[in-house]
Amino acid sequence: MTGQSSAPQALTPATTREGGDHLKALDGLRGLAALVVMLGHSAYVYVDSGRAQGPLEVLLKMVLRGGHPSVILFFSLSGFVLYLAFVKRPGTSYVIYLTRRVFRIYPAFLVALALALALHLVLAPTAQPGLGPWTLTNMIYPADPIMVLRHVLMLGVFSSDIALDPVIWSLVIELRFSILLVLLAMLCARSRIGLIALLILAHVAGRVVAARLHLPSPYIFGGSALGAAAITLFYLPSFGFGILAADVVLNTDIPRRLRLPPWVQILVCAGAFVTAKLINDDLAWAVAATVIVFVAAAAGPVSTLLRLAPCLFLGRVSYSLYLVHLPILLALVYVLQPHVGLVLPVLLGPVLSLCVAAAMYRWVEVPGIALGKAVTEDRRTPAARRA
């Protein structure tokens, strides 16, 4: 289940010529995906213990299997939204773009890392009866300054590079995607077909190298620089397809021509999900995720649903929620399970994580974004200032 989480990391959607407020639905979509990830990890802890039987086991396994598709969805969302933000600010230098990304990503990441490290040092977890192997593996590991430094640098090469908070594996990959955004955007502007060909080629190359290195699936860390590069290439289509979808929304009349009836929108999303589920391949999930993002960005019932207040709240806190939920869940399980069993900590973990995430969004994420803008404000190019 470590490989079934992801970083909801995209910036606030830009307004397109279509008018725009319905793009807030992408925040709601990100929030629902983050909720699936969190509930999936809670379900995994219970299933891992061997306590789930019969219909309950079937239900919990359905929940936890939604985690990895949510990873792909987050990547596609990031490509879509970062491309919109990039196009909206012409003339912004690459240095300014990366600086703002660092200030967007790192403040909450460092706070969550400090929380995970503090919980690990205070609790000093040891093997505990009643817990499954996956849960214990993610609780019990050695920690040292070099390990912490590799976490901070987001190297993501070895399993020890993500041990403090295993979900950061996808954040590491997304940071690599952020570095590649400008090159992919330039290629998209020149040739969409060329970008599609590059993405498919990257995916195939990553798949072949990962297989040659005997990396376990789902791919989380490479075990070497070559393996890390292979995993990045493997997941690149999900990010790149998001860029393509955003470019279509911005520069063609296709969204206007595809004013689909409500029932067709819902059927398209359901069909994309079911097809990817039947194929059960990451490339199929990348296509399905992009279709869902495209439909969510269009006016209609899907967009309306995703703009409901609970979804938007989840969208706002989704990044911090992604970062803190697993350390909090595992800490509660370790402390409470010997005394009250596993049900209470598994249920309490999501509630406490939501509270912590809401506080982090207000007191860490928002100031971090503002600081990033302040640091880069005077360094914009004249074209960027006019924009």
Number of C-alpha atoms within 10 A of each C-alpha: 20 24 18 26 33 32 29 30 24 26 20 16 24 19 16 16 9 16 9 14 15 21 25 23 27 29 29 27 27 30 27 21 28 29 21 22 31 30 21 23 28 27 23 22 26 22 20 18 17 12 15 16 11 7 9 12 16 12 13 21 17 13 19 23 18 18 26 22 27 25 29 30 29 33 32 34 33 29 31 30 25 27 27 22 17 17 17 16 16 14 16 20 15 13 12 18 20 15 16 20 20 16 19 24 22 15 18 23 22 15 16 25 21 14 18 22 18 13 17 20 11 8 13 12 18 11 14 11 10 15 21 18 13 14 21 20 11 18 23 15 14 11 14 7 8 10 15 19 12 16 22 16 10 18 17 27 22 18 14 19 24 26 25 29 24 23 26 26 27 29 25 24 25 25 18 15 21 21 14 13 21 16 10 23 22 12 16 18 14 11 12 19 12 12 22 17 13 17 22 17 16 20 22 16 16 23 19 14 18 23 14 10 15 11 18 11 10 13 21 28 29 22 16 13 13 15 24 23 18 27 25 24 23 25 27 29 30 30 27 30 25 29 28 24 21 24 19 15 21 17 12 10 11 11 18 11 8 11 13 16 11 13 11 11 22 18 12 17 21 14 15 19 19 14 15 20 16 9 11 12 11 21 20 20 27 27 22 27 28 32 22 25 27 22 23 28 27 24 21 18 16 21 23 15 15 25 23 13 11 13 22 21 16 23 26 21 25 27 26 28 30 29 30 27 28 26 25 22 23 25 19 19 26 22 13 16 19 13 8 11 12 20 15 13 23 23 15 15 23 22 14 18 22 21 12 18 27 20 14 22 19 13 12 20 25 14 16 21 18 13 15 19 17 12 13 16 13 9 14 16 15 10 11 15 14 10 11
